[in-house]
Every structure is written in structure tokens, then in C-alpha cells.
Amino acid sequence: MQYNELVKNYQDEAIRLRRELHQIPEEGFDLTKTQAYLINYLVNLGYQPEKICETGLILYIKGQCDDDAIAFRADMDALCIREETDHDYVSRHPGWMHACGHDGHMTMNLLLAKYLADFPNQRKRSVLLIFQPGEEGPGGAKPMIAAGIFKRYPVKAIFGYHLFPFIEEGKLGTKAGPMMGQNSEFFITVHGVSGHAAEPQRSTDAIVASASLITCLQSIVSRNTNPMESVVISIGLLNGGTRVNVVADEVKLGGTIRSFSDKCHAKLHRRIEEVVKGVELTHGCNIELRFVEMYPAVINDERLYDIFKELIPLESRVRFRKVMLSEDFSFFQQEVPGLYIGVGTGNEEKGFNKNLHTTGFNFDEMVLLKGLEASLKFINYSKNY
């Protein structure tokens, strides 16, 4: 079924599903209302979805070919953002919003399930629908893999979609190889010795040490990495001091590291450790450093990208530019070949130009049918994955 036919038959359903999900945003793994909504919808279609990882969900739809299944992943969780839009389907959970398009991602999977229920003869191959909690943190992909989903089902390839306002509305964008960055976080506590600000020589100033530390950390990218490599070190947290006339004895700071390779990432970790030791010696303070590893880089399978180019017309696709955003879809790609695809939502005339993770993010639900159309093409692909 072509896009125009999908719009005719499923546009009302796409609008209803997305807007109902938009009104019930939930956090991380605390997704009881969202999970209940998904289960109710799928059961009414005649399916038997399976709960997994507390509030996650999977559904295996058996097709004509059962040894060459493909999976489609949709993330479920929302963000701690207070919505500032004027439409009539705003979040009913104050302080929470589907500001990253996960309501749209879930809708695409639900529409696919409905289509395959409406047209069972179109099930050329088996499909595993994955509804994943905790993408925004602490990460739900790894627990789902640990639960054995790929051991139980013969998945040969996995596809994931994400709405992006920097892609033109209705276009699909992806690329072979690295697409989104690897990330980890670091947390630092600088311990000094408190004292009167009028007698700084009797103290060890944690704020001055932190200022030096921040300057040195920011020089790592410009002076210790290849200019041709994409690398980011950003500090987003800084807390210290109690009064203007007291030398601070403690400062806490934290940041994020982004890159596209394990080798480069390891180098960044090593240089941060070396910088911390250097600042300790220079300022006579004690510094605690802790790394938290988050998500690997999203690296798309080259063959799946070739299939994407074969199935999606040139006028309907764009080449995705690498971004330092991160995604735990990358864990799935470490298990089976995977392709992550951007669905364009950007439209200045309609006012759909607000970025992800902002209070005014919104989109036209018709773009979700572009994702549905692509999924059907992947299911009906004539060759083996």
C-alpha cells in the first residue's frame, strides 16, 4: 500500500493514537499507563503482547517466512519538561512531556500492528515489535537484550525510527556507518579547605581549582584530539560555595563526553584523569572523579543502508548528517544488524520548527505514515536479510 492510500485509510488512527499517547507522558521505567494503553490496543487487534523489563512490551507477529524476522523498536518514555503548546491534547501529567517524539515512535509501531492485522496476507516475514522503556535514561535496550529477546526470536535485522525537526517534513534520513555519538558522563568533586575570604592563604580554594580544571578540560578537544575527529566535552553542572566572604571547601561539577569511536573515547577518559591529577598537584586539593558509561555510538549496517536506498525513492530520502546526540538503540545494533532512520518533521510554515527536548516541540502526524510505509517495504523485501 502506497503512502496516499495509507493516509486515506490510517490518518485518523495515526492522529488519535499519537494524541492520546501524548497526553500520558511518563518517566523512565515508570510507564504503567503507557504500557496499559499499548496492551489494550494490541489485544483489541487480536494479539497477545508480552510484558518485559517491568513496563516494556514485545509482540511477535508470525509471517510467511519465520526464519528471517525483522524487528522494529519504539521507545516509550517522556521527559521532565513542562509543555508550552496551545493545542487541545497537551500533557495531562504536569511537568512531563513527550518532547522527543516517542509518542510518535510508539504510534508507528501500533499502526504497523494494525496494518498487519487488517491485511494478514501482507505478512511476508515475521515481525518483532519492541516497545522499550527508559531510552532517555537509565537505558532500557540493554535489559531487554539481557531478557533474551534475540535468543527467543530469529531476528535478522532491526530498524528504529526517530522524529527530527532538522529534516524536512516527510523525508527519511539515514546513513551507513557512524550516525550518532557514543556518550559517557563524568562527575567531579573538588575538595579544598574552607577559610575566611580575607585570608585566602590559610585555605585551599575549591572554586579557583575548579576554574582551572574547567579551563584545562575544555582544552582537551582543541589540543589533544585530531581536528578531523568529532569530539565533544561539555560541562553542564557546577555547584559550590556558600557565602561571598567564605573560601569554598567543595565544588561539584559534571559533564558529558561524546565521540564516534571507542579508541577516541578511551583517550578522552585518560586525558581527563591526567588533567584532574595535574590540577590536584597545582592547587593542593583532592579531587574525586567518577565516569558513568552510557550508550555506544549508533553505527548503521552498510547492507541495510543499501536496502534502504533500494526501497526508498531518491526524492523521499536525504543523507543524514552525523550528530552527537546519543541513543541506546546502539545496544541492539551490537546484537543484530541495525538501521536507525530519521523521520523529518521540520516545517517552518506550520510552525513545526521547535527542537527536540523543548517545551514547544510538535509535528504533523502524517509523517508517521511515511515511517509505516517504509516499514512495510522492509517487511516485503524480496531478499533475505
N, C-alpha and C positions, 0 to 999 in steps of 0.2 A: 504494500500500500504506500503510495507516494504522499509527500508532505501535505498537499492540498486536500487529499482525502482524509488524512489523519486529522487535520484541522476541522474539517466538516464533521467528523464522527466523534472526536475526542476533546475538542477545545473546551466545551462546557465542563467536562470532567477534570481537565487539567486545571482550570480556574478554581473549581470547587475544592479539589484536593489540596492544592497549594495554599489557598487562603485559609482553609480550616487548619492545616498544619501550622501555618504562620501564626495563628492565634495562641498556640500552646507551646511556646519555646521552653526548653528545659536544658539543664546543665549536665555535661559530662556523662556519667552513668546513671544519673537520676532522671530517667526518661520513662517513667511509668505511664503517663498519659499518652505520650507519643507511641510507645510500644503497643498500648491497648488500642489506639486508633488504627495502627497498621494491621494488627491481628484481626480486628473486626472487619476491616475492608477486605483482607485476603480470604478470610473464612467465608464471607458472603459471596466471593467469587468461586467458591468450591475447593479452595486449597487448604492445606494443613501446615501452616508455618510453624517453625520450631524456635523456641526461645533459646538464647545462648548468651553467655557472658552477662548475666544479670538482666540487662534490658535490651540486648541486641536481638537480632532476628535473622533467620535464614529461611529460604524457601527454594527447594529443588523442584524444578518443573521438568519432568521427563519428556524427551523428544524422540524423534525417529532414530536419531543417532545418539546412543547413550555412552559412547566411549570417547567422545570428543566434545565434552561440555565446555561452555564458557560462562564466566561469572561477571556480574555487574554489581559494583559496590556503590552504595549511597550512605553518606554519613548523616547522623540524626541530631546531633546536639547543637545548641544555640550559644549565644554569647551574653555576657553580663553587660548589656548596653540598653539604655533607656530609649525606646523608639521615638523618633520625632518625624512622623509622617501624618498626612491628613486623610488617608483612605479609611474605609469603613471595616477593615479587617486587621486592625492593629493588635499587637500582643495583648493578651488578657493576663499576662504574668508580668506585673510592673518590674521594671529593671532588667528584663530579659527580652532578647530579640533574635530572630533568625536574620542576622545581619551578614551572614556569609553564604546565603543561598542554599543551606541544607534542606530547607522546606522544598525547594525546587528539585534537589537531587532525589529526595525520597519520592516525590511525585513522579519523576521519570521512571523509577523502578515500579511504582504502583501501576502506572499506565502500561508498562510493558507486561506486567502480570495480567492486567485486564485484557489487553490485546490477545495474549496467548490463550486466555480463557474464552474469548469471543471467537477466535479462529484457531482451534486446536490443530488443524491440518497445517498450520504455518510453523509448527514446532520442528524445524528441520534438525535441530540438535538440542540437547538438553541444556538447561539454563539454571545457574545458581544465583539467586538474588540475595545479596548481602546488605543488611541494614546495620550499620556499625555505630556504636556509641563512642563518645569520648574522643573524637578527632581533634577538637580544639585543645584537648588535654584531659586526662593524662595519657591518652592514646589507647584506642580500642582495637586497632588492627592486630597487634601482637597477641593479645589474649584470645582473639578469635582464631588465629592460626594455631596457637597452643591448644585450643579446644579440639583441633583435628579436622577442621572443615575440608582441607585439601586431601586428607587421608581417606575421608569417607566418600568424597565425590570426585569423579575423574575430570577435574577442571584442567584444561589445557591452556587457557588464556583468561586474563581478567581485564576488564575495562572499567574506568572510573571517569565520571564527568564532574566538572566544576564550572559554575557560572562566573564569568569575568566581564566587568564593565569596560575594560580596556580593549576588548574585542568587539567589533561591530555586531550589532544585534542580528542574531540568526546565523552567524558564521560559526564554523567549528575550527578550533585551532589546536595543533599539537606539533610535535617534532620528534625525531629519533634521538636517542641518547639523553644526556642530562637536560632536564626541563625545569626542575625546582630544586632548591638548595637543601643540603644537609644542615641540620642545626643542632646546637647544644647550648646550654645556658651555664653561666658561671656566677657564683655568689662569693663575695669577698667581705671579710670583716677586718678592719684595721684597728688594732688595739694600741692606744697610746697611754700617756699618763696625764691625768687632769691637773689643772692648776689655775691660778689667777691670771687673767689675760694681761695684767700689768707686769707680770713677772714670767714671761714665756720660757726663760732659761731654766726654770725649775720644773718644766713639764715636757712632755713629748706630744706634739700637736698632731692628732689623728687627721684633722682636716687638711693641714698642709701636706702630710704624707699622701692622703687620698688624691689631692690635686696633682701631685707629682705622678702618682700611679696612673691616673686617668690620662694625663698627657702622654706618658710612655706607652700605655695600651693603645692609644689612638695612632701612635707612630708605627705600630707593628705592620699594619696593612700597607702604609706608604713606603716603608723602608725594609721590610723583611719578606715580602711576597712578590712574586713575579707580576708586573703590571698587566700582563696578558691573562692572568687568572682572576676569576671573580671571587672576591673575598669581602666579608663584612664583619667588623667587630663594633657593636653598638652597646652603649651603656644606657640603661633605661631606669635604673634605680639608684638613688643617692640619699642617704639619711644620716644625719649626725649633728651633734651639738645640742646644748640645752639653753644657754644664755649667751648674750653678746660679750659678756665680760668673763667668760669661763673657757679655758682651753679644753676642747673636746677630747675625751679619752677613748671615744669609739665612733667609727663611721662604718656604715654598711652600704655596699653598692652591689649592683648586679647587672648583667648584660647578656647579650646573645652573640653567638658565633655562627656565621653562615659560609658555606663553601660548596664546591661540587665534587670534591674527591676526598677519600679517606686520608691520603698522603698529606694533602694540604691541611686538612682538619687537624691531623696529629701535630703538624708543625705549629699551628696556631696555639694548641694546648701547651706545647713545650715552651714557646716564646712567652706566653702569659705567665707560666710558672717561673721562668727566668726573670722576667720583669718584676714579679712580686718579690723574689729573693733580693733583687737589686735595691728595691725601694726599702725593704726591711733594713738592709745594711746602711743605706744612705741616711735614713731618718731615725734609726734606732728604735723601731717599733716592731711589733709582732703582727703578722698578717695571716689570717686563715683563708684558704682558697678551696672552693668546692665546685666541681663540674657536675652537671646533670646532662646525660646524653638523651637527646630527644629523638629526632627522626632522621633516617638516612636520606640521601638525595633521591629524588624521583628520576629514574633513568628508564626511558621508554625502550621497549624492544624494537629493534630495527625492522624485523619482518612484519610485526603488527602495524608499524607505521606504513610500510609498503602496502599492506592490505587496506589500511585507511585511505591512502591515496588512490588505490584502485577502485574503492567503493564510493568515495565521496567526491562529487564533481569539483573541478577546479574552482568554479565560481562560488562554491559553497564553503570553501575552506581557506584558511590562512596559515602561514607558518608562525608558530608560537615563538615569542621571544623568551629566552631564559629569564626566570625571576628568582629572587632569593626567598620567596615565600617557601614554606615547608609543608609537608603532607605525609601522614603516616600510611597513605596508600603505598608508599615505597616499601613497607614491610611485606605487603602482598607480592610486590614485584620481585622480592628476593626468593619467593617460593615458586611462582609460575610466571611466564612471560606476561607483561602487563603494558597497557597503553592508557595514559592519562590524557583526557581531552577537555579543552576549554570550550564552553558554550558561550558565545557572545551575547551580552545583554545591553551593550552601550548604545544609547540613542539620545542625542542631545535634544532633539525636538520634543520628545516625550518626557524629558526630564530624567531619564534613566542614565545619569552620569555620575551618581554618587558611588564612592569607592566601597569595596568590601570592608566590613568591620566599622562602618559608620552608621550614625543614627538615622540616616535617610536613604539607605540602600533599598532599591526596589527594581522590579523588572516586569516585562510583559510575558505572561505565561505561555505565549505562543512559541517562545524559544524552546520550551521544554519538549515540544513536539518535534523539533529538529533533533534533539537527543534521542527521542523514541524512534524516529526514522532511521538514524544511524544504528541503533541497537538492533533493529530488525534486519538491517543489511548484514551486520556481523553474524547474526543467528543463521541467516540464509546463505552465507558464504559457501560456495560450492566445493572449496578445497579443505583439506584438513588443517587444523591449527597445530 
